[in-house]
Amino acid sequence: MKRISLIIILAAACISLSAQLDPERQWPWYRGYMISGTLDNAGLPEKFDFRTGENIRWKTEIQGLGLSCPVIWGNRIFLTTAVSKADDKGFRPLWANSVILPPQYRKE
């Protein structure tokens, strides 16, 4: 009985925590929530200026050969890019994962 009560309490806590991150205010995949390409009622600025920094909170250089559609969840942004070890100039992301390329075979 204690085990079932603990499971119910943990499940309720997880549901409560996940509800705090309103999915309509996140950008979880390509074109955003519901794949609409919009983020309603987010309080985003209508204009910004890179030269003056108007309505820009932060910016960073992203290394690599390509970028994916950003995923925004909470206060974090997730991107994918391809960075070779030769290009590594001290960039230290919060999280990174390496992928080994499969061998390339010539078509004959």
MMTF fields as JSON, N, C-alpha, C and O atoms, coordinates in Angstrom:
{
  "mmtfVersion": "1.0.0",
  "mmtfProducer": "UNKNOWN",
  "numBonds": 431,
  "numAtoms": 432,
  "numGroups": 108,
  "numChains": 1,
  "numModels": 1,
  "chainsPerModel": [1],
  "groupsPerChain": [108],
  "chainIdList": ["A"],
  "bondAtomList": [4, 2, 8, 6, 12, 10, 16, 14, 20, 18, 24, 22, 28, 26, 32, 30, 36, 34, 40, 38, 44, 42, 48, 46, 52, 50, 56, 54, 60, 58, 64, 62, 68, 66, 72, 70, 76, 74, 80, 78, 84, 82, 88, 86, 92, 90, 96, 94, 100, 98, 104, 102, 108, 106, 112, 110, 116, 114, 120, 118, 124, 122, 128, 126, 132, 130, 136, 134, 140, 138, 144, 142, 148, 146, 152, 150, 156, 154, 160, 158, 164, 162, 168, 166, 172, 170, 176, 174, 180, 178, 184, 182, 188, 186, 192, 190, 196, 194, 200, 198, 204, 202, 208, 206, 212, 210, 216, 214, 220, 218, 224, 222, 228, 226, 232, 230, 236, 234, 240, 238, 244, 242, 248, 246, 252, 250, 256, 254, 260, 258, 264, 262, 268, 266, 272, 270, 276, 274, 280, 278, 284, 282, 288, 286, 292, 290, 296, 294, 300, 298, 304, 302, 308, 306, 312, 310, 316, 314, 320, 318, 324, 322, 328, 326, 332, 330, 336, 334, 340, 338, 344, 342, 348, 346, 352, 350, 356, 354, 360, 358, 364, 362, 368, 366, 372, 370, 376, 374, 380, 378, 384, 382, 388, 386, 392, 390, 396, 394, 400, 398, 404, 402, 408, 406, 412, 410, 416, 414, 420, 418, 424, 422, 428, 426],
  "bondOrderList": [1, 1, 1, 1, 1, 1, 1, 1, 1, 1, 1, 1, 1, 1, 1, 1, 1, 1, 1, 1, 1, 1, 1, 1, 1, 1, 1, 1, 1, 1, 1, 1, 1, 1, 1, 1, 1, 1, 1, 1, 1, 1, 1, 1, 1, 1, 1, 1, 1, 1, 1, 1, 1, 1, 1, 1, 1, 1, 1, 1, 1, 1, 1, 1, 1, 1, 1, 1, 1, 1, 1, 1, 1, 1, 1, 1, 1, 1, 1, 1, 1, 1, 1, 1, 1, 1, 1, 1, 1, 1, 1, 1, 1, 1, 1, 1, 1, 1, 1, 1, 1, 1, 1, 1, 1, 1, 1],
  "groupList": [{"groupName": "MET", "atomNameList": ["N", "CA", "C", "O"], "elementList": ["N", "C", "C", "O"], "formalChargeList": [0, 0, 0, 0], "bondAtomList": [1, 0, 2, 1, 3, 2], "bondOrderList": [1, 1, 2], "singleLetterCode": "M", "chemCompType": "L-PEPTIDE LINKING"}, {"groupName": "LYS", "atomNameList": ["N", "CA", "C", "O"], "elementList": ["N", "C", "C", "O"], "formalChargeList": [0, 0, 0, 0], "bondAtomList": [1, 0, 2, 1, 3, 2], "bondOrderList": [1, 1, 2], "singleLetterCode": "K", "chemCompType": "L-PEPTIDE LINKING"}, {"groupName": "ARG", "atomNameList": ["N", "CA", "C", "O"], "elementList": ["N", "C", "C", "O"], "formalChargeList": [0, 0, 0, 0], "bondAtomList": [1, 0, 2, 1, 3, 2], "bondOrderList": [1, 1, 2], "singleLetterCode": "R", "chemCompType": "L-PEPTIDE LINKING"}, {"groupName": "ILE", "atomNameList": ["N", "CA", "C", "O"], "elementList": ["N", "C", "C", "O"], "formalChargeList": [0, 0, 0, 0], "bondAtomList": [1, 0, 2, 1, 3, 2], "bondOrderList": [1, 1, 2], "singleLetterCode": "I", "chemCompType": "L-PEPTIDE LINKING"}, {"groupName": "SER", "atomNameList": ["N", "CA", "C", "O"], "elementList": ["N", "C", "C", "O"], "formalChargeList": [0, 0, 0, 0], "bondAtomList": [1, 0, 2, 1, 3, 2], "bondOrderList": [1, 1, 2], "singleLetterCode": "S", "chemCompType": "L-PEPTIDE LINKING"}, {"groupName": "LEU", "atomNameList": ["N", "CA", "C", "O"], "elementList": ["N", "C", "C", "O"], "formalChargeList": [0, 0, 0, 0], "bondAtomList": [1, 0, 2, 1, 3, 2], "bondOrderList": [1, 1, 2], "singleLetterCode": "L", "chemCompType": "L-PEPTIDE LINKING"}, {"groupName": "ALA", "atomNameList": ["N", "CA", "C", "O"], "elementList": ["N", "C", "C", "O"], "formalChargeList": [0, 0, 0, 0], "bondAtomList": [1, 0, 2, 1, 3, 2], "bondOrderList": [1, 1, 2], "singleLetterCode": "A", "chemCompType": "L-PEPTIDE LINKING"}, {"groupName": "CYS", "atomNameList": ["N", "CA", "C", "O"], "elementList": ["N", "C", "C", "O"], "formalChargeList": [0, 0, 0, 0], "bondAtomList": [1, 0, 2, 1, 3, 2], "bondOrderList": [1, 1, 2], "singleLetterCode": "C", "chemCompType": "L-PEPTIDE LINKING"}, {"groupName": "GLN", "atomNameList": ["N", "CA", "C", "O"], "elementList": ["N", "C", "C", "O"], "formalChargeList": [0, 0, 0, 0], "bondAtomList": [1, 0, 2, 1, 3, 2], "bondOrderList": [1, 1, 2], "singleLetterCode": "Q", "chemCompType": "L-PEPTIDE LINKING"}, {"groupName": "ASP", "atomNameList": ["N", "CA", "C", "O"], "elementList": ["N", "C", "C", "O"], "formalChargeList": [0, 0, 0, 0], "bondAtomList": [1, 0, 2, 1, 3, 2], "bondOrderList": [1, 1, 2], "singleLetterCode": "D", "chemCompType": "L-PEPTIDE LINKING"}, {"groupName": "PRO", "atomNameList": ["N", "CA", "C", "O"], "elementList": ["N", "C", "C", "O"], "formalChargeList": [0, 0, 0, 0], "bondAtomList": [1, 0, 2, 1, 3, 2], "bondOrderList": [1, 1, 2], "singleLetterCode": "P", "chemCompType": "L-PEPTIDE LINKING"}, {"groupName": "GLU", "atomNameList": ["N", "CA", "C", "O"], "elementList": ["N", "C", "C", "O"], "formalChargeList": [0, 0, 0, 0], "bondAtomList": [1, 0, 2, 1, 3, 2], "bondOrderList": [1, 1, 2], "singleLetterCode": "E", "chemCompType": "L-PEPTIDE LINKING"}, {"groupName": "TRP", "atomNameList": ["N", "CA", "C", "O"], "elementList": ["N", "C", "C", "O"], "formalChargeList": [0, 0, 0, 0], "bondAtomList": [1, 0, 2, 1, 3, 2], "bondOrderList": [1, 1, 2], "singleLetterCode": "W", "chemCompType": "L-PEPTIDE LINKING"}, {"groupName": "TYR", "atomNameList": ["N", "CA", "C", "O"], "elementList": ["N", "C", "C", "O"], "formalChargeList": [0, 0, 0, 0], "bondAtomList": [1, 0, 2, 1, 3, 2], "bondOrderList": [1, 1, 2], "singleLetterCode": "Y", "chemCompType": "L-PEPTIDE LINKING"}, {"groupName": "GLY", "atomNameList": ["N", "CA", "C", "O"], "elementList": ["N", "C", "C", "O"], "formalChargeList": [0, 0, 0, 0], "bondAtomList": [1, 0, 2, 1, 3, 2], "bondOrderList": [1, 1, 2], "singleLetterCode": "G", "chemCompType": "PEPTIDE LINKING"}, {"groupName": "THR", "atomNameList": ["N", "CA", "C", "O"], "elementList": ["N", "C", "C", "O"], "formalChargeList": [0, 0, 0, 0], "bondAtomList": [1, 0, 2, 1, 3, 2], "bondOrderList": [1, 1, 2], "singleLetterCode": "T", "chemCompType": "L-PEPTIDE LINKING"}, {"groupName": "ASN", "atomNameList": ["N", "CA", "C", "O"], "elementList": ["N", "C", "C", "O"], "formalChargeList": [0, 0, 0, 0], "bondAtomList": [1, 0, 2, 1, 3, 2], "bondOrderList": [1, 1, 2], "singleLetterCode": "N", "chemCompType": "L-PEPTIDE LINKING"}, {"groupName": "PHE", "atomNameList": ["N", "CA", "C", "O"], "elementList": ["N", "C", "C", "O"], "formalChargeList": [0, 0, 0, 0], "bondAtomList": [1, 0, 2, 1, 3, 2], "bondOrderList": [1, 1, 2], "singleLetterCode": "F", "chemCompType": "L-PEPTIDE LINKING"}, {"groupName": "VAL", "atomNameList": ["N", "CA", "C", "O"], "elementList": ["N", "C", "C", "O"], "formalChargeList": [0, 0, 0, 0], "bondAtomList": [1, 0, 2, 1, 3, 2], "bondOrderList": [1, 1, 2], "singleLetterCode": "V", "chemCompType": "L-PEPTIDE LINKING"}],
  "groupTypeList": [0, 1, 2, 3, 4, 5, 3, 3, 3, 5, 6, 6, 6, 7, 3, 4, 5, 4, 6, 8, 5, 9, 10, 11, 2, 8, 12, 10, 12, 13, 2, 14, 13, 0, 3, 4, 14, 15, 5, 9, 16, 6, 14, 5, 10, 11, 1, 17, 9, 17, 2, 15, 14, 11, 16, 3, 2, 12, 1, 15, 11, 3, 8, 14, 5, 14, 5, 4, 7, 10, 18, 3, 12, 14, 16, 2, 3, 17, 5, 15, 15, 6, 18, 4, 1, 6, 9, 9, 1, 14, 17, 2, 10, 5, 12, 6, 16, 4, 18, 3, 5, 10, 10, 8, 13, 2, 1, 11],
  "groupIdList": [1, 2, 3, 4, 5, 6, 7, 8, 9, 10, 11, 12, 13, 14, 15, 16, 17, 18, 19, 20, 21, 22, 23, 24, 25, 26, 27, 28, 29, 30, 31, 32, 33, 34, 35, 36, 37, 38, 39, 40, 41, 42, 43, 44, 45, 46, 47, 48, 49, 50, 51, 52, 53, 54, 55, 56, 57, 58, 59, 60, 61, 62, 63, 64, 65, 66, 67, 68, 69, 70, 71, 72, 73, 74, 75, 76, 77, 78, 79, 80, 81, 82, 83, 84, 85, 86, 87, 88, 89, 90, 91, 92, 93, 94, 95, 96, 97, 98, 99, 100, 101, 102, 103, 104, 105, 106, 107, 108],
  "secStructList": [7, 2, 2, 2, 2, 2, 2, 2, 2, 2, 2, 2, 2, 2, 2, 2, 2, 2, 2, 2, 1, 7, 4, 4, 4, 1, 5, 7, 1, 6, 6, 1, 4, 4, 4, 7, 1, 7, 7, 6, 6, 7, 7, 7, 7, 1, 7, 7, 5, 6, 6, 6, 6, 5, 6, 7, 7, 7, 7, 7, 7, 7, 7, 1, 1, 7, 7, 7, 7, 7, 3, 3, 3, 6, 6, 3, 3, 3, 7, 7, 7, 7, 7, 7, 4, 4, 4, 7, 1, 1, 7, 7, 7, 1, 1, 7, 7, 7, 7, 7, 7, 7, 7, 7, 7, 7, 7, 7],
  "xCoordList": [0.819, 0.0, 0.864, 0.562, 1.945, 2.837, 3.468, 3.663, 3.787, 4.423, 3.472, 3.887, 2.215, 1.229, 1.033, 0.934, 0.978, 0.83, 2.015, 1.843, 3.22, 4.417, 4.376, 4.725, 3.959, 3.866, 2.851, 3.101, 1.724, 0.698, 1.21, 0.972, 1.907, 2.458, 3.503, 3.507, 4.393, 5.414, 4.782, 5.216, 3.768, 3.089, 2.427, 2.508, 1.78, 1.133, 2.17, 1.924, 3.316, 4.375, 4.902, 5.122, 5.105, 5.593, 4.591, 4.972, 3.319, 2.283, 2.23, 2.074, 2.356, 2.328, 3.506, 3.336, 4.702, 5.88, 5.794, 6.164, 5.307, 5.217, 4.164, 4.292, 3.142, 2.103, 2.627, 2.074, 3.686, 4.236, 4.875, 4.905, 5.388, 5.935, 4.821, 4.619, 4.115, 2.994, 3.494, 4.294, 3.05, 3.559, 3.267, 3.981, 2.25, 1.941, 2.956, 3.005, 3.771, 4.786, 6.18, 7.166, 6.278, 7.554, 7.642, 6.673, 8.778, 8.984, 9.616, 10.822, 8.819, 9.378, 9.86, 10.553, 9.528, 9.963, 9.817, 9.42, 10.147, 10.094, 8.735, 7.702, 8.723, 7.538, 6.762, 5.632, 7.336, 6.741, 5.602, 5.305, 4.975, 3.866, 2.731, 2.379, 2.174, 1.091, 1.529, 0.687, 2.839, 3.429, 2.775, 2.567, 2.458, 1.765, 2.712, 2.312, 3.962, 4.898, 4.683, 5.303, 3.812, 3.539, 3.616, 3.519, 3.789, 3.806, 2.881, 3.297, 1.639, 0.623, 0.807, 1.229, 0.489, 0.48, 1.794, 1.791, 2.91, 4.208, 4.837, 5.844, 4.271, 4.835, 6.165, 7.019, 6.35, 7.595, 7.607, 6.548, 8.794, 8.862, 8.443, 8.627, 7.888, 7.471, 8.642, 8.599, 9.696, 10.87, 12.12, 12.064, 13.256, 14.545, 15.607, 15.393, 16.764, 17.841, 19.168, 19.558, 19.859, 21.142, 22.212, 23.073, 22.164, 23.19, 23.114, 24.141, 21.914, 21.768, 21.545, 21.716, 21.165, 20.881, 19.469, 19.135, 18.633, 17.248, 16.513, 16.478, 15.928, 15.152, 15.959, 15.392, 17.277, 18.135, 18.683, 19.379, 18.383, 18.868, 20.277, 21.076, 20.598, 21.92, 22.141, 21.196, 23.406, 23.745, 25.031, 25.824, 25.227, 26.423, 26.781, 25.911, 28.058, 28.515, 28.287, 28.568, 27.788, 27.561, 28.505, 28.473, 29.343, 30.297, 29.622, 28.536, 30.273, 29.807, 29.368, 29.439, 28.906, 28.548, 27.078, 26.717, 26.247, 24.832, 24.079, 24.576, 22.897, 22.068, 20.719, 20.254, 20.115, 18.763, 17.778, 18.168, 16.52, 15.495, 15.689, 15.779, 15.756, 15.962, 14.756, 13.609, 15.045, 14.005, 14.153, 15.232, 13.093, 13.112, 12.217, 11.04, 12.783, 12.005, 12.439, 13.598, 11.506, 11.867, 12.789, 12.454, 13.951, 14.908, 16.134, 17.216, 15.97, 17.089, 16.752, 15.592, 17.787, 17.659, 18.535, 19.696, 17.974, 18.702, 18.873, 17.907, 20.122, 20.452, 21.312, 21.958, 21.314, 22.275, 23.153, 22.694, 24.413, 25.369, 26.503, 26.7, 27.235, 28.361, 29.654, 29.936, 30.44, 31.702, 32.8, 32.737, 33.814, 34.943, 35.91, 35.901, 36.732, 37.692, 38.673, 39.185, 38.943, 39.854, 39.257, 39.99, 37.925, 37.254, 37.066, 36.645, 37.367, 37.107, 38.045, 39.255, 37.482, 38.28, 37.934, 37.855, 37.728, 37.422, 35.938, 35.553, 35.093, 33.64, 33.224, 33.538, 32.528, 32.082, 30.582, 30.133, 29.813, 28.358, 27.966, 28.754, 26.758, 26.223, 26.129, 26.359, 25.791, 25.643, 26.007, 25.628, 26.731, 27.096, 27.143, 27.386, 26.913, 26.953, 27.703, 27.424, 28.647, 29.415, 28.776, 28.204, 28.888, 28.368, 29.5, 30.193, 29.692, 30.731, 30.146, 29.069, 30.863, 30.388, 30.582, 31.614, 29.62, 29.791, 30.797, 31.011, 31.422, 32.382, 31.685, 30.534, 32.397, 31.86, 32.337, 33.521, 31.435, 31.762, 31.506, 30.504, 32.433, 32.277, 31.299, 31.325, 30.448, 29.553, 30.326, 31.005, 30.229, 30.939, 29.986, 30.407],
  "yCoordList": [-1.198, 0.0, 1.264, 2.235, 1.236, 2.396, 2.629, 3.772, 1.538, 1.663, 2.319, 3.182, 1.916, 2.5, 3.981, 4.801, 4.323, 5.733, 6.555, 7.675, 5.999, 6.699, 6.907, 7.984, 5.899, 6.018, 7.093, 7.886, 7.122, 8.126, 9.529, 10.456, 9.692, 11.001, 11.443, 12.603, 10.532, 10.876, 11.229, 12.172, 10.482, 10.777, 12.151, 12.917, 12.465, 13.772, 14.897, 15.952, 14.677, 15.693, 15.916, 17.057, 14.836, 14.961, 15.703, 16.56, 15.378, 16.057, 17.533, 18.387, 17.834, 19.22, 20.006, 21.138, 19.412, 20.103, 20.302, 21.362, 19.292, 19.436, 20.468, 21.107, 20.643, 21.631, 23.053, 23.981, 23.242, 24.579, 25.119, 26.331, 24.231, 24.648, 24.563, 23.52, 25.635, 25.681, 25.371, 26.137, 24.273, 23.903, 24.947, 25.01, 25.756, 26.79, 27.925, 28.724, 28.011, 29.061, 28.521, 29.234, 27.293, 26.68, 26.562, 26.845, 26.154, 25.91, 24.529, 24.425, 23.449, 22.115, 21.414, 20.403, 21.902, 21.258, 22.24, 23.39, 21.762, 22.607, 23.289, 22.628, 24.578, 25.44, 25.588, 26.076, 25.181, 25.469, 24.569, 23.557, 24.967, 24.218, 24.113, 25.11, 22.966, 22.671, 22.916, 22.992, 23.04, 23.219, 24.38, 24.305, 25.439, 26.583, 27.678, 28.536, 27.665, 28.718, 30.006, 31.022, 29.98, 31.176, 30.838, 29.675, 31.854, 31.714, 32.795, 33.934, 32.429, 33.397, 33.82, 33.025, 35.068, 35.614, 35.403, 35.16, 35.494, 35.279, 36.576, 36.541, 37.709, 38.986, 39.28, 39.948, 38.791, 39.015, 40.407, 40.947, 40.999, 42.328, 42.286, 41.275, 43.376, 43.466, 43.815, 43.543, 44.42, 44.758, 44.614, 44.668, 44.43, 44.373, 44.896, 44.966, 45.267, 45.846, 45.283, 45.508, 44.551, 43.963, 45.027, 44.86, 46.117, 47.154, 47.857, 48.074, 48.217, 48.952, 48.034, 48.451, 46.787, 45.852, 45.974, 45.378, 46.758, 46.927, 45.58, 44.888, 45.226, 43.997, 42.718, 41.686, 42.779, 41.595, 41.322, 42.166, 40.169, 39.84, 39.287, 39.613, 38.456, 37.855, 37.362, 37.217, 37.105, 36.497, 35.715, 35.998, 34.734, 33.91, 33.402, 33.222, 33.172, 32.588, 31.079, 30.448, 30.52, 29.078, 28.494, 28.871, 27.575, 26.942, 25.829, 25.371, 25.404, 24.225, 24.495, 25.616, 23.421, 23.458, 23.74, 24.112, 23.579, 23.816, 23.94, 23.567, 24.459, 24.636, 23.986, 23.883, 23.562, 23.02, 24.084, 25.171, 23.761, 24.626, 24.598, 23.513, 25.729, 25.705, 25.131, 25.318, 24.438, 23.972, 24.8, 24.837, 25.462, 26.292, 25.63, 25.374, 25.354, 24.745, 25.379, 25.273, 26.034, 26.743, 27.892, 28.731, 27.935, 29.006, 28.474, 29.053, 27.367, 26.789, 26.69, 26.526, 26.791, 26.631, 25.456, 25.371, 24.552, 23.382, 23.49, 23.728, 23.312, 23.352, 22.153, 21.567, 21.795, 20.801, 21.455, 22.285, 21.073, 21.553, 20.541, 19.75, 20.565, 19.648, 20.425, 21.362, 20.047, 20.71, 19.664, 18.667, 19.887, 18.955, 19.34, 20.476, 18.402, 18.686, 19.774, 20.502, 19.895, 20.933, 22.328, 23.308, 22.415, 23.712, 24.108, 25.231, 23.216, 23.475, 24.568, 24.362, 25.732, 26.873, 27.212, 28.385, 26.19, 26.435, 26.53, 26.792, 26.322, 26.368, 25.225, 24.066, 25.539, 24.522, 24.648, 25.451, 23.858, 23.919, 23.309, 22.604, 23.582, 22.997, 21.484, 20.754, 21.018, 19.593, 19.325, 20.099, 18.251, 17.878, 16.367, 15.666, 15.884, 14.455, 14.222, 14.889, 13.293, 12.987, 11.825, 10.915, 11.879, 10.811, 10.329, 11.134, 9.024, 8.442, 8.253, 7.677, 8.741, 8.59, 7.157, 6.551, 6.607, 5.256, 5.286, 6.339, 4.152, 4.14, 4.449, 4.07, 5.137, 5.478, 4.441, 4.107, 3.942, 2.946, 3.547, 4.226, 3.282, 3.75, 2.862, 1.639, 3.473, 2.69, 2.273, 3.095, 1.024, 0.553, 0.013, -0.428],
  "zCoordList": [0.0, 0.0, 0.0, -0.694, 0.791, 0.833, -0.536, -0.95, -1.237, -2.545, -3.549, -4.322, -3.539, -4.445, -4.133, -5.046, -2.857, -2.465, -2.951, -3.431, -2.826, -3.279, -4.789, -5.274, -5.53, -6.988, -7.373, -8.281, -6.697, -6.99, -6.685, -7.459, -5.574, -5.209, -6.228, -6.639, -6.644, -7.636, -8.98, -9.641, -9.383, -10.647, -10.591, -11.551, -9.483, -9.334, -9.364, -9.949, -8.742, -8.746, -10.158, -10.564, -10.909, -12.286, -13.16, -13.957, -13.013, -13.792, -13.422, -14.295, -12.153, -11.693, -12.258, -12.711, -12.234, -12.753, -14.253, -14.759, -14.977, -16.426, -16.812, -17.857, -16.008, -16.306, -16.145, -16.735, -15.354, -15.157, -16.429, -16.637, -17.285, -18.569, -19.598, -20.219, -19.774, -20.705, -22.115, -22.653, -22.73, -24.049, -25.117, -26.118, -24.933, -25.915, -25.89, -26.825, -24.835, -24.746, -25.044, -24.859, -25.494, -25.843, -27.371, -28.075, -27.864, -29.294, -29.399, -29.623, -29.239, -29.058, -30.319, -30.213, -31.5, -32.734, -33.89, -33.702, -35.093, -36.283, -36.397, -36.289, -36.611, -36.733, -35.438, -35.459, -34.301, -33.005, -32.583, -33.217, -31.497, -30.918, -31.933, -32.563, -32.097, -33.051, -34.5, -35.394, -34.737, -36.066, -36.823, -38.034, -36.1, -36.702, -37.176, -37.963, -36.714, -37.075, -36.31, -36.622, -35.31, -34.508, -33.027, -32.633, -32.23, -30.78, -30.228, -30.014, -30.004, -29.585, -28.131, -27.291, -27.849, -26.486, -25.741, -24.535, -26.451, -25.821, -25.336, -24.628, -25.698, -25.281, -25.955, -25.372, -27.172, -27.903, -28.521, -28.841, -28.693, -29.297, -30.766, -31.444, -31.24, -32.638, -33.542, -34.741, -32.977, -33.784, -32.928, -31.699, -33.609, -32.928, -33.876, -35.087, -33.315, -34.109, -33.615, -32.469, -34.485, -34.096, -33.862, -32.998, -34.622, -34.476, -33.135, -32.49, -32.706, -31.447, -30.251, -29.105, -30.514, -29.425, -28.88, -27.856, -29.575, -29.123, -29.139, -30.157, -27.991, -27.804, -28.037, -28.398, -27.833, -27.935, -26.541, -25.976, -25.986, -24.637, -24.653, -23.775, -25.633, -25.718, -27.134, -27.909, -27.466, -28.745, -28.564, -27.666, -29.42, -29.348, -30.729, -31.582, -30.943, -32.197, -32.127, -31.108, -33.197, -33.253, -34.281, -35.453, -33.845, -34.742, -35.524, -35.169, -36.581, -37.291, -38.706, -39.21, -39.334, -40.744, -41.004, -42.121, -40.039, -40.273, -38.971, -37.909, -39.064, -37.878, -38.117, -39.252, -37.06, -37.144, -36.694, -36.267, -36.792, -36.217, -34.704, -34.13, -34.049, -32.604, -31.874, -32.28, -30.799, -29.886, -28.626, -28.034, -28.209, -27.008, -25.983, -26.24, -24.82, -23.749, -22.439, -22.041, -21.777, -20.552, -20.9, -21.736, -20.261, -20.55, -21.286, -21.187, -22.029, -22.779, -24.257, -24.636, -25.088, -26.531, -26.935, -26.535, -27.727, -28.203, -29.714, -30.439, -30.19, -31.612, -31.957, -31.089, -33.228, -33.689, -34.74, -35.524, -34.747, -35.725, -35.806, -34.884, -36.888, -37.066, -36.865, -37.612, -35.867, -35.552, -35.591, -34.872, -36.433, -36.45, -35.339, -34.865, -34.932, -33.865, -34.285, -33.434, -35.583, -36.066, -35.879, -35.742, -35.873, -35.714, -34.26, -33.979, -33.333, -31.914, -31.414, -31.321, -31.094, -30.622, -29.187, -28.821, -28.377, -26.985, -26.694, -25.555, -27.697, -27.497, -26.593, -26.866, -25.533, -24.579, -24.361, -23.543, -25.09, -24.893, -23.56, -22.929, -23.145, -21.925, -22.055, -21.091, -23.252, -23.501, -24.951, -25.83, -25.22, -26.585, -26.693, -25.711, -27.878, -28.127, -29.427, -30.424, -29.438, -30.637, -31.38, -30.78, -32.691, -33.532, -34.416, -35.039, -34.475, -35.325, -36.716, -36.873, -37.724, -39.09, -39.557, -39.267, -40.268, -40.802, -41.942, -42.543, -42.251, -43.358, -44.683, -44.899, -45.555, -46.87, -47.884, -47.922, -48.69, -49.709, -51.082, -51.31, -51.986, -53.359, -54.098, -53.955, -54.88, -55.728, -56.967, -57.583, -57.328, -58.523, -59.537, -60.606]
}
